[in-house]
Amino acid sequence: MRADFSQAPLQGHIRGPQSVVRGPVLVTGCAGFIGWKVAEHLLDEGVQVVGVDNLNEAYDVRLKRWRLARLEGKPGFEFHRLDITDQEALRRLFQAAADRRPQTAVGRPRSAVGGPWSAVINLAARAGVRQSVEDPWAYFATNVTGTLNLLDLCREFGVTKFILASTSSLYGNAECGFRSSDFHIRNPQSELCNPQSAIRNPNSELPNRAFREDMATDRPLSPYAASKKAAEALCHTYHYLYGMDVAVLRYFTVYGPAGRPDMSLFRFVQWISEGRPVVVYGDGRQSRDFTYVDDIARGTLAALRYLEATDDGPQAAGGHQRSAVGDLPSASRHPKFEIFNLGSDHPVVLLDVIHLVEEVVGRKARLEHRPRHPADVWATWADIGKAEHLLGWRPETPIEEGVRRTVAWYQEERAWAREVATRE
């Protein structure tokens, strides 16, 4: 059954629009799909953003440059091309930012004034399940060592707010008790844009078993999931030892315009638009909790506001002191560590998503079935009750509308987007 937060304490409960995010904020992976949107939302709120990305060739770099160009046209954005696995390059970035802040030059510990940035949002990652099986070393270098580099520099320079992008892949198959047949889109041809169109089969014997944050995540099915589990553990270690406020965000199947080309929605849109065979692994009855990228960005900012509320309460104002750089946390301070699912709470069967793309594009798909990969999970479904209660967040974009926007972007950028390689 779902978690009940109705009686949970409301201390620190934030409703996004009532709280202004402080800046500047360091966003790693800012040319990535989610990093771009998070940075864009911050900039639109008037927050200064320092963006970091190595612009690697894990997939077509034209997508990354397209996203980056949208950020570089906004005031308050500063970009640095570097890799978070390069600790010395990161240290130089932290030091240069600290040197620009006059507060750090008056003899007070950096931790007392918040360090060079108000927060670090770590969205730099190697993502994707199947690719991680082929090259697990690259995944652990970025997702584990890169995260450790950032955490330790935050400790050294007194940055006390840290957000980690994690993944629903951690849940694996989780014995959650539902099958892909439990979910479908009710007649997408006639009920487009109905946020309730993704419904549970009333004949299902096992309802209400969405993935919850307190479920076991110690049996990952891929090196990608294992690397994110390790990163989460490091975040908790730094929270415990150094009083760092941390939010871990487990994202569920993010999609939208300019998405990652290894993700199913991008591939379905491209393949159907171009009349190419649509590769389906297994029978296509797997289900995914598709979540629109702008909803994910809003949820990420809501998590940042939640962490910032640590310093806003009457107790904090009355004398909670941050410990000196590198020291253990002060006993009078109560830092936060929370894990949140960010998903749509409406899983949809892949074949139904394909039918929806067919309707929007106006072409029929030619399906080509292939064996399922052993690292692929059968289904995902986010219990978002905790995020609803503590962050005041809910997704707003039904999949029908999200698919329409994704197809519209593809058609507008088709001259080059049709050439983007998609892994089969």
C-alpha positions in Angstrom: 0.0 0.0 0.0 1.0 3.6 -0.5 2.8 5.6 2.1 0.6 7.9 4.2 2.1 11.3 4.8 -1.1 12.9 6.1 0.2 12.8 9.7 3.8 13.6 8.9 5.3 16.8 10.4 4.9 19.8 8.1 8.2 21.5 9.2 9.9 22.7 6.1 6.9 22.1 3.9 7.3 24.4 0.9 4.8 25.3 -1.8 7.1 26.3 -4.7 5.8 29.7 -5.9 5.9 31.1 -2.3 9.7 30.6 -2.0 12.4 32.1 -4.1 15.5 30.0 -4.9 18.7 31.6 -3.8 21.7 31.8 -6.2 24.1 31.3 -7.7 23.6 27.5 -8.3 26.1 25.1 -9.9 24.3 22.8 -12.3 26.4 19.9 -13.7 25.4 18.2 -16.9 23.8 21.5 -18.0 23.8 20.4 -21.7 22.1 17.2 -20.9 18.4 16.7 -21.2 17.3 17.2 -17.6 20.2 19.5 -16.8 19.2 21.9 -19.6 15.6 22.1 -18.3 16.6 22.6 -14.7 19.1 25.4 -15.6 16.4 27.0 -17.8 13.8 27.0 -15.0 16.4 28.5 -12.6 17.3 31.2 -15.1 13.7 32.0 -15.8 13.3 32.6 -12.0 16.2 35.1 -12.1 18.7 32.7 -10.5 22.3 32.9 -11.6 23.4 29.5 -12.9 27.0 28.2 -13.5 26.7 25.3 -15.9 29.2 22.5 -16.3 29.2 19.9 -19.0 31.9 18.0 -20.9 29.9 17.7 -24.1 30.9 14.1 -24.5 29.9 12.0 -27.4 27.8 9.4 -25.5 25.2 10.5 -28.1 24.9 13.0 -30.9 26.5 16.2 -29.6 24.2 18.3 -31.8 21.5 17.7 -29.2 23.7 19.0 -26.4 24.8 22.0 -28.4 21.2 22.8 -29.3 20.2 22.8 -25.6 23.3 24.8 -24.6 22.6 27.5 -27.2 19.2 28.0 -25.5 20.8 28.6 -22.1 23.6 30.8 -23.5 21.0 33.2 -24.8 19.7 33.9 -21.3 21.0 36.4 -18.8 22.7 35.1 -15.7 24.2 31.9 -17.3 27.9 31.1 -17.2 29.2 27.9 -18.9 32.4 25.9 -18.3 33.3 22.9 -20.3 34.8 20.3 -18.0 34.4 16.8 -16.8 33.3 16.1 -13.2 35.8 13.2 -13.1 38.6 15.8 -13.3 39.0 16.8 -9.7 41.6 19.4 -10.2 39.6 21.2 -12.9 36.6 21.2 -10.6 38.7 22.5 -7.7 39.9 25.4 -9.9 36.2 26.2 -10.7 35.2 26.1 -7.0 38.2 28.2 -6.0 37.6 30.8 -8.7 33.9 31.1 -7.7 34.9 31.4 -4.0 37.4 34.1 -4.8 34.7 36.2 -6.5 32.6 36.2 -3.4 33.7 39.0 -1.1 32.2 37.2 2.0 34.8 34.5 1.9 37.7 37.1 2.3 36.8 38.5 5.7 38.1 35.7 7.9 34.8 33.8 8.3 34.7 30.1 7.4 33.2 29.6 4.0 30.6 27.3 5.5 29.2 30.2 7.5 28.4 32.1 4.3 27.3 29.3 2.1 30.4 28.7 -0.1 30.8 29.8 -3.7 27.3 28.6 -4.6 24.1 28.3 -2.7 23.7 24.7 -4.0 25.1 22.1 -6.3 22.6 20.2 -8.5 24.5 17.2 -9.9 22.8 16.2 -13.2 26.0 15.1 -14.9 25.8 11.3 -15.5 26.2 8.4 -17.8 22.7 7.3 -18.2 21.1 4.3 -19.9 20.7 0.7 -18.8 21.9 -1.3 -21.9 24.9 0.9 -22.6 26.1 0.5 -19.0 26.4 -3.3 -19.5 28.7 -2.6 -22.4 31.0 -0.1 -20.6 30.4 -0.2 -16.8 33.8 1.6 -16.1 32.6 4.8 -17.8 29.5 4.7 -15.7 31.2 4.3 -12.4 33.8 7.0 -13.3 31.2 9.6 -13.9 28.3 8.5 -11.6 30.4 7.5 -8.6 33.8 9.2 -8.8 32.4 12.3 -10.3 29.8 12.6 -7.5 32.4 12.0 -4.9 34.6 14.8 -6.4 31.6 17.2 -6.1 30.7 16.1 -2.6 34.2 16.5 -1.3 34.6 19.9 -2.9 31.3 21.0 -1.4 32.6 19.9 2.0 35.9 21.8 1.5 34.3 25.0 0.2 31.3 25.0 2.5 28.5 24.3 0.0 25.8 22.7 2.2 23.0 22.0 -0.3 23.4 19.1 -2.7 20.9 17.5 -5.1 21.7 14.2 -6.8 19.9 13.0 -9.9 19.2 9.3 -9.3 16.9 6.8 -11.1 13.9 4.6 -10.9 16.2 1.8 -12.3 17.3 1.3 -8.7 14.1 -0.5 -7.9 14.8 -3.2 -10.4 11.8 -5.5 -10.7 11.3 -5.0 -7.0 8.6 -7.6 -6.6 6.2 -4.8 -6.7 3.4 -7.1 -7.8 2.0 -5.5 -10.9 2.1 -6.6 -14.6 2.2 -4.5 -17.7 -1.4 -5.5 -18.4 -2.4 -3.5 -15.3 -2.0 -0.3 -17.2 -3.2 1.0 -20.6 -4.3 4.1 -22.3 -8.1 4.2 -22.8 -8.7 4.8 -26.5 -5.9 7.3 -27.1 -7.5 8.2 -30.5 -10.6 9.7 -28.8 -9.3 10.7 -25.4 -6.2 12.7 -26.1 -5.1 15.2 -23.5 -7.2 13.4 -20.8 -4.9 13.3 -17.7 -6.9 10.4 -16.4 -6.5 8.3 -19.6 -3.7 6.1 -18.1 -5.8 3.9 -15.9 -5.3 0.7 -13.8 -7.0 -2.4 -15.0 -9.9 -2.9 -12.6 -9.4 -6.7 -12.8 -5.8 -6.4 -11.5 -5.3 -8.5 -8.3 -2.5 -6.4 -7.0 -3.2 -2.7 -7.1 -1.5 0.1 -5.2 2.0 -1.3 -5.3 3.9 1.6 -6.8 7.6 2.0 -6.1 8.0 3.7 -2.8 11.2 5.4 -1.5 11.5 3.0 1.4 11.5 -0.1 -0.8 14.7 -2.2 -1.0 17.1 -1.1 -3.7 20.0 -3.4 -2.9 19.6 -5.7 -6.0 20.3 -3.5 -9.0 19.9 -5.2 -12.4 22.5 -3.0 -14.3 25.8 -1.3 -13.8 23.9 2.0 -14.3 21.6 1.3 -11.4 24.5 0.0 -9.3 26.4 3.2 -9.9 23.5 5.4 -8.9 23.0 3.3 -5.7 26.7 3.9 -4.9 26.2 7.7 -5.5 23.2 7.8 -3.2 25.3 6.0 -0.5 28.1 8.6 -0.8 25.5 11.4 -0.5 24.2 9.9 2.8 27.8 9.6 4.1 28.5 13.3 3.5 25.2 14.2 5.0 26.0 12.2 8.1 29.6 13.2 8.5 29.5 16.9 7.5 25.9 18.0 8.0 25.2 18.5 4.3 21.6 19.0 3.2 20.9 16.4 0.5 17.9 15.6 -1.7 18.2 12.4 -3.9 15.7 12.5 -6.7 14.8 9.2 -8.4 13.5 10.3 -11.8 11.1 8.0 -13.7 11.4 7.7 -17.6 11.8 11.4 -18.5 10.8 12.4 -22.0 10.1 15.6 -23.9 11.5 17.8 -26.7 15.2 17.4 -27.4 15.3 14.3 -25.3 17.9 11.6 -25.1 18.0 9.5 -28.3 18.4 6.3 -26.5 15.1 6.8 -24.7 12.0 5.1 -26.2 9.9 8.2 -26.9 12.6 9.9 -29.0 13.1 6.7 -30.9 9.4 6.1 -31.5 8.9 9.6 -32.7 11.9 9.5 -35.1 11.3 6.0 -36.4 7.6 6.5 -37.1 8.1 10.0 -38.6 10.7 8.6 -40.9 8.9 5.4 -41.8 11.6 3.2 -40.2 10.9 0.0 -38.4 10.0 0.5 -34.7 12.2 -1.8 -32.6 10.3 -3.3 -29.7 12.0 -5.4 -27.1 9.8 -8.3 -26.0 6.1 -8.2 -26.6 5.8 -4.4 -25.9 3.5 -4.9 -23.0 6.1 -3.5 -20.6 4.9 -0.3 -18.8 6.8 2.8 -17.9 6.0 5.8 -15.8 6.6 8.5 -18.4 7.3 11.9 -16.9 7.5 15.1 -18.9 10.8 17.0 -18.5 9.4 20.3 -17.4 7.6 18.5 -14.6 10.9 17.0 -13.6 12.6 20.4 -13.6 9.8 21.9 -11.4 10.2 19.0 -9.0 14.0 19.5 -8.8 13.5 23.2 -8.0 10.9 22.2 -5.4 13.5 19.9 -3.8 16.0 22.8 -3.7 13.5 25.0 -2.0 12.9 22.3 0.5 16.6 22.1 1.4 16.8 25.9 1.6 14.0 25.8 4.2 16.6 24.2 6.6 18.0 27.7 7.1 14.7 29.6 7.2 13.0 28.3 10.4 13.0 30.2 13.7 15.5 27.7 15.2 18.0 28.3 12.4 17.6 32.0 12.7 18.1 31.8 16.5 21.6 30.5 16.3 22.2 27.3 14.4 25.8 27.5 13.4 27.4 25.7 10.5 30.5 23.9 11.5 33.8 25.0 10.2 35.0 23.6 6.9 35.8 19.9 7.2 34.4 19.6 10.8 31.6 17.3 11.9 28.2 19.0 11.9 27.1 21.1 14.9 24.8 19.2 17.3 22.4 22.1 17.2 21.7 21.9 13.5 19.4 19.3 11.9 20.5 18.8 8.3 18.2 17.0 5.9 18.6 13.9 3.8 15.6 12.9 1.8 14.9 10.6 -1.2 12.0 11.6 -3.5 10.4 9.8 -6.4 9.6 12.2 -9.2 7.3 10.5 -11.7 3.9 10.8 -13.3 2.1 8.2 -11.2 0.5 7.0 -14.4 2.4 4.1 -16.0 1.6 3.4 -19.6 2.2 0.3 -21.7 4.8 0.8 -24.5 2.5 -0.4 -27.3 0.0 2.2 -26.2 2.6 4.9 -26.4 3.5 3.7 -29.9 -0.2 4.0 -30.9 -0.3 7.5 -29.4 2.7 8.6 -31.4 1.1 7.1 -34.5 -2.0 9.2 -34.0 0.0 12.4 -33.4 2.5 11.9 -36.3 -0.2 10.6 -38.7 1.7 7.4 -39.7 1.4 3.8 -38.8 4.3 2.1 -37.1 6.0 -1.0 -38.6 6.9 -3.1 -35.5 10.0 -5.2 -35.3 10.1 -7.4 -32.2 13.4 -8.4 -30.6 14.3 -10.3 -27.4 14.2 -8.3 -24.2 17.5 -7.3 -22.6 18.1 -9.0 -19.3 18.9 -5.7 -17.6 15.6 -4.1 -18.6 12.9 -3.9 -15.9 9.4 -5.1 -16.6 7.6 -2.0 -15.3 8.0 1.2 -13.4 5.4 3.1 -11.3 6.2 6.0 -9.0 4.6 6.5 -5.6 4.9 10.3 -5.4 3.1 10.8 -2.1 6.2 12.0 -0.3 7.0 14.6 -3.0 3.4 15.8 -3.0 3.5 16.3 0.8 7.0 17.6 1.5 7.6 19.4 -1.8 4.1 20.5 -2.7 4.8 19.0 -6.2 2.7 17.1 -8.7 3.3 16.5 -12.4 1.0 18.6 -14.6 1.6 17.3 -18.1 -0.5 14.3 -19.3 1.4 12.0 -21.7 -0.9 12.9 -24.6 0.1 16.6 -24.3 3.8 15.7 -23.7 3.9 13.5 -26.8 2.3 16.2 -28.9 5.0 18.7 -27.8 7.7 16.2 -28.4 6.5 15.5 -32.0 6.1 19.2 -32.6 9.8 19.8 -31.6 10.9 16.9 -33.8 9.1 18.3 -36.8 10.5 21.7 -36.3 14.1 20.4 -36.0 13.6 17.5 -38.4 16.3 18.7 -40.8 19.0 17.5 -38.4 17.0 15.5 -35.7 16.3 12.8 -38.3 20.0 12.2 -38.6 20.5 11.6 -34.8 21.6 8.1 -34.2 19.3 6.0 -32.0 20.6 2.9 -30.4 18.5 -0.2 -31.2 
